[in-house]
Amino acid sequence: MEQTTTNDLFGLELQADVLSYKGLINAVEATCEGNPVFDLIVLRDPLRLSMLIPDLAGTAFDQLVLEDVVFARQNFSVRGSRGVGLHFNGALTIDETCGDLHTLVSNVLGCNDPTLELYCGLGYTESWSRLPSISSFTFEGNLPNINIGDQFKLTSLGARVFAFETSAVSSRGTMDKVEMSVGFGIFGTMSISAPSWDHPIEVEFDMEKVSSVIQLSTRAHVEWKDAFGLKGLTLKDVHLAATIDLDQPLSAQIFEIGASFTFGETTVTLDGAFLLGGEFTLEADVQRLTWGDIELLYCEIFREKLPRPSFDVKLRRGTLVISNTGYSLAVDHLEIGDYPPTNGTIALHPSGIHVKVAVDGNALHIGEFSLSKPHLAFASSHMNSAAAGDLVISGSLCWKGFTISASAHVYPSPDGDGKREYTIYGAFVPDDEKIGLRFARLIPQLEGTGFGDVTLNGAALVYASHEKATLPEGIVMPYQIRKGFYVCAKIGRLDAVMPFFPEASPDLKLSALFYDNDKMAISIYANDFALKLGEGYESEPLKFQLILDDSPIVRASCGLKVILEGQDPLVFRLAAALEPTAGEIELTAEMEGMWVNPFGINKHLQIGNVNLSFKLLGGTPQGVVVGGDVKIKDKVIKAKLGKGTAPGQTLLELHFEKIGSEMTVQIAETLMDLRLPKPPEVYFFEAADIFLCPRDMRVGEQMYKKGMSFRADMRLFGKKVKAYVELSSAGFIIEGEVEPFEIGPLRVYSTREKTALLHLHILKDKQSGLINGALSFADAFSTEIDCKFSLQPHFSFDFSFKLALFGDGVNIVVNAGPLFPLEPTNCDILSQRYKLHAKFEQKMLVCIRDLIHEGLKKCAEELQAKADSAKAWVRKSERDLSVALDHIRQCADDWKSDDVGKRSKYIKMLTILVVKRIELHPQDLPPDVSARANDIRLRLEKAKAEYDGLKSAREEIIDQHNVHKGIPFAEAFARYILQGLGAIVVAQNDTVHEIVKRIELNYLRSQKAAVDLIIELVPQEARGSLQSMAKQIEDDLYREEHNERWQDFVEDLRGIVIDILGDLLDNVLKMIQQISEAVAASVIDGITLGNGISQSALKFADGVMLEILSLLEIKTVLLDAEIGVGDKLLMFNAAVSGVLNDEPFTFQVAFEVGSPKELTVAVVNELTLKLKSLVV
């Protein structure tokens, strides 16, 4: 291999690398003449194509520049490889220098500046120093994968650039070269699809520009099924062509198409055009057409067989048109039945075909009507073979001055008799389309009435010759078709019927039947509008009739149903005359016959005169009521249908007034076929709404059970009851809440916690009841009460209540019954007197015993406290006694001291000594000490008073007596002075000396008695001092008893002793008085006074009393009482019996029950007293 470089390749200043090979070739199948030579020239720079081929200068390829250019020259050939000659390879970037090629690639194919790898064989040349001679060339190469869009999928893509010389004959007759022509092309394979296509089409394509035109041509090698998205359309030999518009993408180009299409034995050539957006049109001429060809064409396309028309159809030739709108045939000669032949069209669609022709000549007559300028049409559908005989004739119809564009549907009779029936329909054209057709224009009789100016919109004439009239398939008539001659229209507004409709402009339709020489029956429909009465009601479509008279009126009618659970609906017929202008209206519908066995409750129950009434305003029914009459004996009861709270629930309601006991029995017999014994007249219902329910349901806030029930204000025994009553095959069951009432002083009432409830059964075999409530007495206590009563077979009333005697845990039941038997003729149970009785159960007796135990234990604790206090007092008193005794011992003579302080302290200590001695040892007092002390006190007080009086007059009496001694007047004067002293008793014969002597002796004697008593009361250790005092008093008394001298009167009578005794006796007498009273009741609360006080209290507190409890057994406690009207108190007598310490006892306790605990207190107190008596 030899490698060199060159700067003048082909005589051009082109730099290139040169590789040369000369020698043997290893290829097995190589052929060569001479020595093999292979040269490879690789340009270092891009090559402008016009430099290599100068004839391209000035052409569209003048500016083409190739890169990566390689020239190869060889003098041998190898099979399957390049041959002998000069070969060219290069890369062309398709940019703006490529002109239209760039525009095609970028705008049409949507690819920006792709690179094209080109190759071309340039012939044979032996020299690299001169240009090769090239008169034509074709550069071909492959483009990289280009994505044109969703509608084009390329499977291969290539491009070519070509040029060739053109020549012309010169004047000399020679061929002279004129110019170099250039062009380019793009080729490959691709699939084309569109959004509306089911399958793409696979084609080979070639886009080539020659001169100024870019032409696309394609060919498909396989058939195209469901072409253009049309099911059943299969095209063969499909070829496409298009002249490319460089300003539009490929998907926007207009494509021409040619293909062949076969149906039956007929093959036609289709030509047309299409857009990938979905629009397309194909046409083909079809010669010698028959109706059979139409059937084959339809079967080929839609795979369905058409029914053959019932009349003859003849054709000659036509043009088949296939487009995105469907299939059609334009027929030059079409003859239908007996009608003249003319041109027409046949449209094919999936459901069938439609044929339409225009009839030349005079008007066609159909029955009584004549249609001018007629057109004929018929349809044939594989889905409706019966319609294959239908024929539609359209034209103009004149009636009563109206020109109507009408159509007649001619069809075989549904009766199968071979006849043809027809339906004619057509629209009115109003005189003034702005205001529409006036009602009076159609019916002059309405002129000047409230109906004349009513607007008829879309008015149409409809005539049907048969009851089962039909219209051609696909024709929609906005009005109902019935046999006869009708004028139908939409009514703008009709004031008379407006209350029926909630909207301002209801959809009203007129149907005016003309018959028998212009007679009319005018009906107005509301587009199947039905009254919406609510859940459980059904309404047929509302119908109105306009009755023509001197004053036309509208009559409304419809059928109504009331849907009932478990039985047939109630059927009503509404018929009402309406005024031309109506506001709120009241309507009533009536039911024929009787409503038998409502809700299956009683087959003998019948309700008559049943009607349904309601009000209408603004289209909203209000106050819907279904009512009738039920006869019970000679009384007619109104019944009405009610609604439950839940949807679909219906019940029957009967209203009663003043239902007594006898009437309830009659209701049971009539409504439930139930015969009950007549109860006494103890109850009646103020008013009642009886509900007959097919199942349990709620009405408002109240719940009603299946069957017959009601709620009412009831009076039982004269008291109000909010009652709920159920009536079944067994009888009445009444429950309710009873207002408060009194039984004597007892008040029965209801509370938030406990409601007084009535349970009353009026049954075949028994009639009894129960009242559960609360009981109170004088607001002192409340408890539960049960009142039981019987109405049949015997009349009775009893009650019982509970008393909480020992807290909430244990109650006593008090039973009560009438004091005298009740009579059915006297049912005022609240004015009776009742006897109350109760017996304590064993557990209640145990509670009483426990309460006694607690009472005694508390009493023992109190006595223990008293004992402790008494001990402290005794200790203090003994200390005071000891101090006083020591003082008396030490100061034994202070009683006669001149020192007033010593005497006072002596008196105080002596008083303490006596008082404490008495308090601590009252049992040691002599039995008569109280009487003696009181007597001495009185004597001493009297003697002291006389002595004190004598002392005050003593000196004056002595002076008078000494001066006038022996003179009677002096004696009398002295007596007078003594009598003047109120404390001295002066006898008539007493001398002054005797009086004075007596006073002195009495005073000394009373002192002596007082000192002796005090000596008895003081302890032995303190008596010495008092005994000396007593000795002195005894001596003075002796002298006075034997001394008769007047001088004795002036002597000192021991004033000090007298004062001491006076003060001492004042205190001693007070204490003796207390002691005498204490001794009279020597036991206080079971505690003996004296030294045994502590021991007695401790004896009780230490459990002796409690031990006695084990000896107590309470056998029975029975309570009895009687109450009635006017009683203010509840007095109980409690009989208590039992055994105490093996001894039986019985006692009565009477008490007023202000609280149930009073009974407990009374019994416990009585037993406690008995137990205390044992201890004492």
Secondary structure, DSSP 8 states (H G I E B T S, - for coil): -EEEEES-GGGS---EEEEEEES----TTEEESSS-EEEEEEESS-EEHHHHSGGGTTSTTTT-EEEEEEEEEESEEETTS--SEEEEEEEEE-SGGGTHHHHIIIIIS---S-EEEEEEE----S-SSS----SEEEEEEE------BTTEEEEEEEEEEEEEEEEEE-TTS-EEEEEEEEEEEEEEEEEE--TT-SS-EEEEEEEEEETTEEEEEEE-SS-BTTGGG-TT--BEEEEEEEE--TTS-GGGS-EEEEEEEEETTEEEEEEEEE-TTS-EEEEEEE-S--HHHHHHHHHHHHS------SS-EEE--EEEEEETTEEEEEEEEEEETTS--EEEEEEEETTEEEEEEE--SS-EEETTEEEEEEEEEEEEETTBGGGGG-EEEEEEEEETTEEEEEEEEEEE-TT-SS-EEEEEEEE---SSTTT-EEHHHH-GGGTTSTTTT-EEEEEEEEEESSTT----TT---SS---SEEEEEEEES--GGGGGG-SSSS--EEEEEEEETTTEEEEEEE-TT------TTEEE---EEEEE-SSS-EEEEEEEEEE--TTS--EEEEEEEEE-SS-SSEEEEEE--S-EESGGGS-TT-EEEEEEEEEEEETTEEEEEEEEEEEEETTEEEEEEEEE-SSTT-EEEEEEEEEEEHHHHHHHHHHHH--------S-EEEEEEEEEEESS-EEETTEEE-SEEEEEEEEEETTEEEEEEEEE-SSEEEEEEEE--EEETTEEEE--SSS--EEEEEEESS-EEEEEEEEEEETTTEEEEEEEEEEEESS-EEEEEEEE-SSSTT--EEEEEEESS--BTTB--GGGS-EEEEEE--HHHHHHHHHHHHHHHHHHHHHHHHHHHHHHHHHHHHHHHHHHHHHHHHHTTTGGG-S-HHHHHHHHHHHHHHHHHHHHH-GGGS-TTHHHHHHHHHHHHHHHHHHHHHHHHHHHHHHHHHHHTTT-HHHHHHHHHHHHHSTT----SS--HHHHHHHHHHHHHHHHHHHHHHHHHHS-GGGHHHHHHHHHHHHHHHHHHHH---THHHHS---HHHHHHHHHHHHHHHHHHHHHHHHHHT-EETTEESSTTHHHHHHHIIIIIHHHHHTTEEEEEEEEEEEE-TT----EEEEEEEEEETTEEEEEEEEEE-SSTHHHHHHHHHHHHHHHHHHH-
